[in-house]
Amino acid sequence: MRLPRGSQLVVASHNEGKVREIKALLGPHGIVPLSAGSLGLPEPEETAKTFAGNAELKARASAQGSGHAALADDSGLCVEALGGDPGIYSARWAGETKDFSIAMTRIESELKAKGLTTSAAKFVCALSLALPSGEIQTFEGEVHGTLTFPPRGDHGFGYDPIFIADGMDQTFAEIDPAQKHAMSHRARAFEKLLHSGIFVESL
């Protein structure tokens, strides 16, 4: 699988935060990103039981629907004390309105019910790159840390305001977005994608 500079690539997400981060990662590599939302592509139902499975499902749907290569992300927060929840259901914990303050409050409440005020946690990201032909490759990245309450910071999205990466004292929502992009779970998955040699100068 090879994509030369100037190739169009569908970012298979309707989450503007994810689209923004993925476009920032693609920028230096001469790839022209298009969002699935701007192309009117529907969001497939996420029926897989793993991050990788859902990423592949979304990438294939956008590649087949658009006729272009497509990059899909499936990611979420896994809280150790909650047995890995919300995990692949991270977005669903935010409800129909995608209000992550609801999801963060639920995590805090479930920890309190266990007599806890924090927990080790990790963000996990699976990135799948699919071609209309059906060829697909998937890469995973993780970043470990701990949770803090109440939420802090105005940057980022999702669960960023309660997550402090190991070695840091600010949440993902408090640090500069460029700093987060450089070391996030998404960046680590993307680094593996780059090392695979998919993006090339020319064919």
NUTIKE-121590 format. One record per residue (C-alpha): x, y, z; residue in one letter; residue number from 1. Coordinates in steps of 0.1 Angstrom, whole numbers, plus 5000, padded with zeros to 4 digits. Each point is the difference from the previous one (the first is absolute). Example, Ala and Ser with C-alpha at 12.3 -4.5 7.8 and 13.67 -1.06 7.14 Angstrom:
5123;4955;5078;A;1
5014;5034;4993;S;2
This chain:
5000;5000;5000;M;1
5015;5033;4989;R;2
4986;5036;4998;L;3
5021;5026;4982;P;4
5000;5037;5009;R;5
4969;5018;4987;G;6
4978;4970;5006;S;7
4965;5006;5013;Q;8
4992;4982;5032;L;9
4966;4999;5017;V;10
5001;5005;5038;V;11
4973;4976;5009;A;12
4985;5019;5030;S;13
4972;5024;5007;H;14
5017;5011;5033;N;15
5015;5034;4992;E;16
5026;4997;5028;G;17
5013;4968;4985;K;18
4999;5013;4964;V;19
5020;5031;5012;R;20
5027;4979;5017;E;21
5003;4976;4971;I;22
5002;5028;4974;K;23
5028;5015;5021;A;24
5019;4967;5000;L;25
4995;4996;4962;L;26
5011;5036;4992;G;27
5037;4995;4997;P;28
4997;4970;4977;H;29
4984;5016;4970;G;30
4968;4981;5003;I;31
4967;5018;4993;V;32
4975;4992;5027;P;33
4962;5000;4994;L;34
4976;4994;5029;S;35
4973;4973;4997;A;36
4975;5026;5012;G;37
5008;5024;4972;S;38
4995;4972;4975;L;39
4966;4991;5015;G;40
5012;4965;5009;L;41
4978;4983;5026;P;42
5015;4988;5033;E;43
4999;4962;5001;P;44
4988;4983;5032;E;45
5030;4990;5021;E;46
4993;4963;5007;T;47
5035;4987;5006;A;48
5012;4991;5035;K;49
5035;5016;4996;T;50
5014;5034;4991;F;51
5017;4984;4970;A;52
4969;4983;4988;G;53
4979;5032;5001;N;54
5028;5020;4983;A;55
5001;4975;4972;E;56
4963;5000;4996;L;57
4999;5038;4997;K;58
5030;5002;4976;A;59
4986;4974;4977;R;60
4966;5017;4999;A;61
5015;5034;4991;S;62
5024;4986;4974;A;63
4972;4981;4982;Q;64
4976;5029;5003;G;65
5024;5027;4987;S;66
5023;4981;4976;G;67
5030;5014;5019;H;68
5024;4987;5025;A;69
4985;5005;5035;A;70
5016;5003;5035;L;71
4978;4992;5029;A;72
5006;5004;5037;D;73
4984;4981;5029;D;74
5011;5011;5033;S;75
4990;5003;5036;G;76
5008;5002;5037;L;77
5006;4968;5020;C;78
4998;5004;5037;V;79
5018;4973;5020;E;80
4978;5001;5031;A;81
4969;4997;4977;L;82
5012;4968;4983;G;83
5011;5019;4969;G;84
4967;5019;4996;D;85
4988;5021;4982;P;86
5025;4986;4974;G;87
4984;4995;4966;I;88
4968;5016;5014;Y;89
5018;5033;5009;S;90
4979;5020;4975;A;91
4968;4983;5010;R;92
5005;5009;5037;W;93
4996;5036;4988;A;94
4965;4993;4988;G;95
4980;5011;4970;E;96
5012;5036;5003;T;97
5037;4989;5003;K;98
5002;5020;5032;D;99
5032;4987;5016;F;100
4993;5019;5032;S;101
4974;4973;5006;I;102
5025;4972;4993;A;103
5026;5016;5023;M;104
4975;5003;5028;T;105
4990;4964;4995;R;106
5036;4989;5004;I;107
5005;5021;5031;E;108
4967;4985;5015;S;109
5010;4964;4992;E;110
5034;5006;5016;L;111
4984;5015;5031;K;112
4978;4970;5003;A;113
5031;4979;5003;K;114
5014;5024;5026;G;115
5025;5015;4976;L;116
5008;5036;4989;T;117
5023;4991;4971;T;118
5013;4971;4980;S;119
5027;4990;4976;A;120
4987;5004;4964;A;121
5012;4999;4964;K;122
4989;5014;4967;F;123
5000;4975;4972;V;124
4998;5008;4963;C;125
4998;4977;4970;A;126
5006;5015;4966;L;127
4989;4981;4969;S;128
5009;5009;4965;L;129
4978;4984;4973;A;130
5001;5001;4962;L;131
4968;4996;4978;P;132
5015;4967;4989;S;133
4995;4986;5035;G;134
5037;5001;5010;E;135
5003;5012;5036;I;136
5027;5006;5027;Q;137
4995;5008;5037;T;138
5023;5016;5026;F;139
4994;5005;5037;E;140
5014;5025;5025;G;141
4995;5005;5038;E;142
5008;5027;5025;V;143
4999;4992;5037;H;144
4991;5023;5029;G;145
4976;5007;5029;T;146
4967;5017;5004;L;147
4992;5032;5018;T;148
4968;5017;5011;F;149
4984;5025;4995;P;150
5008;5003;4963;P;151
5027;5026;4991;R;152
5008;5020;4968;G;153
4983;5013;4969;D;154
5021;4984;4973;H;155
4995;4966;4984;G;156
4968;4980;5000;F;157
4983;4969;5015;G;158
5016;4989;5032;Y;159
5031;5022;4997;D;160
4990;5022;5030;P;161
5004;4971;5025;I;162
5031;4983;4986;F;163
5035;5007;5011;I;164
5027;4981;4981;A;165
5028;4983;5020;D;166
5028;5025;5007;G;167
4977;5031;4997;M;168
4980;5021;5024;D;169
4975;5015;4976;Q;170
4971;4984;4983;T;171
4998;4994;4962;F;172
4975;5029;5000;A;173
5025;5024;5017;E;174
5031;4995;4979;I;175
5005;5016;4966;D;176
4983;4980;4972;P;177
5033;4996;4982;A;178
5016;4984;5030;Q;179
4971;4976;5003;K;180
5002;4992;4963;H;181
5037;4991;5004;A;182
4995;4974;5027;M;183
4963;4988;5000;S;184
4988;4965;4993;H;185
4989;5012;4966;R;186
5035;5013;4993;A;187
5016;4967;5011;R;188
4977;4980;4977;A;189
5008;5025;4972;F;190
5037;4996;5006;E;191
4997;4962;4994;K;192
4980;5008;4968;L;193
5028;5022;4988;L;194
5027;4975;5008;H;195
4981;4975;4978;S;196
5010;5021;4969;G;197
4965;5005;4988;I;198
5005;5037;4991;F;199
5026;5003;4972;V;200
5013;5029;4979;E;201
4988;4983;4968;S;202
4991;4966;4986;L;203
